[in-house]
Amino acid sequence: MTLPLEGIRVVDLSRNMPGPTCTMMLADFGAEVVNVEEPRGAVEKGRRGEQAKGTVKRPSRTPEEISRQRAYDCLARNKKSMVINLKEPEGLDILHRLVETADVFVEGYRPGAAARLGIDYATLSSLNPRLVYCSISVYGQTGPYRDFLGRDPCALSLGGIYSLSPDERGKPMMFGVPFDDIATGHHAAMGILLALRARDLTGQGQQVDISMLDSGMDFLAWFSGIHFRGSSVPKWGVPNPSSYIFETKDGKYITTANLEPHLWANFCRVVGRKDLIPFQFNWEKRQEAYEAVRDILLTRTRDEWTPILREGETEMAPVLELEEAFSDPHVLARGMVVEAQHSVAGPVRQLGISIKLSGTPGQVRSLGGAPGEHTAEVLGGMGLSHQEIERLREAGAIG
């Protein structure tokens, strides 16, 4: 079966989560993603290595141990791994030659770092004018904050997202999942696909500038309209009787989301409190209604309430632990847990593919392997002989 991105080669120098999320999505749908990694030991010799020598010192691992770990890492699947030493002139030359064969280049360096390495957009586009060059950073390639350090929580803080999720005391809360990392990866994949489509029309590549701040602010699509028209934006930390996470009798939790009046009315009838129906948007009675719902839901277990509230035409869901979520019959039916065979780890379960296409669905074709596992394969495909590859390896340009 032909996959929609077959024939597209992606050179990926990104790290952390946003870039690898982006390239995983492209690889799942057929793109050849070449993940370019640093030589073994290079990280330990640099600043990041110095930072890791304290409380977070990382043990040295064998290629087999790394391969076993990557088998379970969905961000590493369907990708080829090359090791190239960009500090060596011949290593940089190899990367430049690789880029000449590529359609897409993805980097997640701090703005300015790519230019110092000789892999910035101006340099690479001069070698390959059709190249789609995607830069992923916290604050973007322009603006007064472009050089600031940061991560997912910094972008969500500056973008105003955390201010909309206070606890009951009004203190902003951090999320347990790196939402913005993943959203940024999705934005990057979409930006790359748009640029590839534009290339079909113009014949020219372009730079795609993806900022974690910008991506996070997309979560404000609804709230921004309320704000710009001068209305008060609701703070979701205020207990809402119709939409909240409530504890149940067994110490577990359910989420309700009955924001529409007819759904709130259904909920009140199901729990035997029709008298609460008028209080959904009554701020004077809001606390009273919240406490009434809280106390009612404490009278049954999570799994007792779930069928009752679902059958009563209310919007709710049980709050599942990961073990429960990954064995849930609907999650399994949607293919969100897949199993594949790995040469080192054996049968491995991974997160499935969230985008469903009826004619050309994505596939998990291979699992993550050891660093540099595909270096010789990729270079051989570029026309280098076995002798040339071995010479480059002995010179320290590749691994």
N, C-alpha and C positions, 0 to 999 in steps of 0.2 A: 504494500500500500504506500502510495506517495504521501508524504507529510507536507504541510503547507510551506515550511521554511527549508525544505531540502535544497541544497545548492548554495545556501547562504553560509559563509564562513565568518565566525565571530572570534576576534582575538580579545581575551578577557584578562586585564591586569587588575581587576578590582578585588577588594578584600572586605572583611566584615560581612554585613548582611545585605545591604541594598543592591550592590552590583551582582553578587552571586545569585540573588533572588531573580533579578532581571534575566541573567543569562541562563538560569535553570528553565525559566519559562520559554525562552527561545529554543533551547536544546530539546525540551519536551516535545516541541512541534517540528523537529527535524533539522534545526540549524546545527552545523558543525562548530561547536564551541571549543576553542583551544585555550585552556587555562594556563597562563604563563606564570610560573612560580619562581621564587627566589632560590638560589642554591642553598643546599643544606648548611646550616650554620650562619648564614648571612644575617638572619634576624638577630641572633644572639650577639653578633659583633656590633650591631647598630644601636641606636637610641632605644628602640623598642625592647631590645635585649636587655639593656641596662635597667629599663623600667621593670622588667620581669624578674630581676634578680632579688627582689625583696620578698614580700609575702606571697606573691603570685608566681614564684619561680616555676617554670615549666620543665618537667623531666624530659631528657632526651629520649626519643622514641625511634624504634627501627621502622624501616619502610613497611614491613608487614603489619606492625602495630598501627601505623597511620592508615594503611589500607583497610584494616579491619574496622577502624573507627569511621572512616569515610563511607564504608558500606552502608551505614545507617544515616548518613548525611544526605538528605534529599537535594541540598544545594550543590552537591558535587556530582550528581548523577548525569548521565548522558554527555559527559564532557571528557575531553582529552587533556592530559597534563603534560606540559613541557616545563623544563627547568632551564632558564636563560639568565646569565649573569649580565645585567645591563651596565654594570660598572666596568666590564671589559669591552674594549672597542669592537672585538669580533662578535661579542654577545649582542651589542646594540645593532651591529650590522645584520645579524641574523633576524632580529626583531623587525628591522626595517624591511628586509626581504619578505618576511612573513606578512607584514602589513600590505605589501604590494599585491598579495594574493587574496586579501580579505575584503569583505563587504562592510564589516562593522568592527569598531575598536571601542572597548569599554574600559574606562579608568576611574578610580575613586580617590585619586590623590588630593591633598590639600592644594587649592589653586596656586599655581606657580611652580609646583614641584615637577610636573610633567615636562615643562620647558627646560628645567635644569637637567633632566634626564635625557633630553633630546627626543621626547615622544609626545610633544604637544601637537595640537591640531594643525598649526601652521606648517610644522615640519612634516607630519605624516600625510597631510592632504596634498603637499607638493609632490610626494611620492605616488600617491593614489588619489586623484581628484574625485573619484567616485566613492570614496570612503565616507561612511557615516560614523562620526566620532562622538561618542557619548561620554560626557563628564558628569560624574555624580559627586556632590559635595554637600556639606551641611547648609551653607548659606548661599551657594551659587557662585558663578564666575564673575559676577559684577556686584556692585553695591558696597557700602562702607563696612559691612561685616564680613566680607568674603574671606578675609585672612584669619578670622577668629576660629579657635578650636571649638569642637562641640560634638554632640551625638544626638540620638533620638530624643532624649528628654529635654535637651537644650532647644531643639527646634520646636517641640510641642509647647514648651514654656513661652518662647518668644512669640509664637504664633497665636497665643491666647487660648489654646485648646485646654490646657490644664485648668484654667480659671473656670471652665464650665463643668468641671467634675470635682466639686468640693465634697468633703465628708460632711457629716451632720453638724460639725462645728464650724464649717465654712472654710476649712483648710484644703487647698488644692491637693489632689491625690495623683500619684504616679500610677501608670497602668502596669500590670504584671506582664504584659506582652508588648514587644517592641513594634507597635502598630506602624509608626512612621517609617521604620526601616523597611518593612514589607510594602507599605504604600509607595515608598520611593522606588523600590524595585519594580513595582507594577507600572508606575509612571515612566520609568526609564524604558521598559519594554515597549510601552505604547509610543513613546517618543521616537524610538528606533524604527518601529514599524511605519510610523508616519513619514519619517525621513526616507525610508526605503521606497515608500510609495511615491514621494516627491521625486526621488532619483529616477524612478520609472518614467516620470513625465519630463524631467529636465536633463537627465544624464549626469547630474552633479550631486556629489555628497554634500554634507553640511555638519555643523557641530550641534549636538543636542545637549543643552545645559539643564541638568536636573538638580534641583535643590531640595534638601529634606525639609527646609522651612516652607517652601512653596507647596510641596506635596502634602505636608501636614495641614496646611491651611485649606486644602480642599475639603477637609472634614467640616469646615465652617460654611459649606454651601447653603445650608438651611438657616443657620444662625446669622449669617452675614446680612441676609435680606431683612431679618427682624431688626438688626442693629442699624442698618443704613436708612430704614424708614422711620427711625426714631423711637421704636418701641423697646420695652425692657426685655432683655434676653433672659429666659429662665435659667436658674441655677439648679442643676439636677441633684445636688446634694440635699436640697430641702425635701424631706420625706413626702413622697407623692403617693397617695393611697391607691391610685389607679395604675401606676407604673413604677415598680421598685423591685428590689431583691429582698425576699422575706424568708426568714428562718421557719422551719417546720418542726414538728414534734420530735423527730429523730436527730435534730442537730444539723440536718442538711438544708438545702435552700431551693427555692423556686423563684423564677423571674416572671413578673406580670408586666404586660404592656398594653393595657386597655385604655388607650388615650381617647379613642372615639367614644362619644357619649353612649351609643348603643351597646358597645362592648363593655363599658363600665356598668351599664344597667344589667347586662347579662351576668357579669361577675357578681354583682350584689344579690341578684336573685339566686344564683347557684349557692352562695354561701349563707343564704337565709337572712340577708340584711337589706331588704328593699328600701328601708328608711335612709340608707346612706346614698342613694342615687342622686339626690339634689346637691350633695356636698362635694362633688368632684372638683369643681372650680370655685368653691366657696372658701376663701382664704381664712375666714374667721373659724371655719369648722374643719379646716384641712388637717390640723394636728389630731383632732378628735377622730376624724375618719381614718387617718393613717393608723392610729393606735388600735382602733376597732378591727381593721383588717389584719394588722400584725397579730393580735390576740386570737383571732379566728383561725388563721393559718397555722398557729402553734398547736391546734387541737388534733391535727392529723399528720402523718408522715409525708415526706416528699412524694413517695411512690403511691400513696393513697390519694393525694390531691391531684396528681397528674391526670389520670383518666377522668376524674370528676370535672375538672376545669376545662379540659379539652372537649369533652362531650357537651359541656354547657356553652359552647361557642364563645369562649374567651381566648384572648391571646396570652399564652403562657408557655414556659418551657422549664424543665428541671435543670438545675445547675449541676452538670456532670463533672466528675473528676476525669483526668485524661484516660485512665484505664477503662472507665465506663464509656467515654466518648468514642474511643477507638474500637469498641465492641458493639456500639449501638447499631441496631439493624438497618436504620435509615442511612447512617454514615457508610456502612458496608455496602448497601445497595447502590449508593452513589459513587462507589469506587474510590472513596477517599482514604482507603488503606489498600496498598498493593504489596505484593510479595515478589521478590526476584532472587535469583541465585547469584552468589558472589564467590569468586574463586578462593578467597581466604576465609570469609565469615560464614559461608554456606547460605542457607535460605534466610533472607532478610526482609523484614517488613519496613515500609516507608509510607510517608504521607503521599496520597494520591494526587492526581492532576485536577485542579479545580475548574478549569475551562473545558466545557464539553462541546465538541464539534460532532455533528452527526455523520459527516462523510469522511473527515480526516482527523480523527481524535489523536491527541497526544499519546506518546508511548514512553515507558521507562525501558530503554533499550540496553543500558549498561549502568553499573553502579560505580561510585567513586573508587579510585585506585591509588597507588602510591605516587608521590611526586616524581615527575619526569618519566612516568611509565610510557608515554607516547612521544617522547622527544625524537627518538630515531625514526619513528613512523612518519611523523609530520615532516621532518627534514628530508627524509627519503622521498616523500611525495612532492617536495619542492625541487627535487633533482640532485640533491647532494649524495655523493657516494658514501659507502660504508667507511672508506678510509678518511674522507673529509669529516664525517661525523665523529669518528674516533679521535681525530686530531683536535677538533674543537673541544671535545670532552677533556682530553689531556691538558689543553691550554686553559681550562677552567671557564670557557665561555658558555658551556652548556652543562647540564647534569642529567 
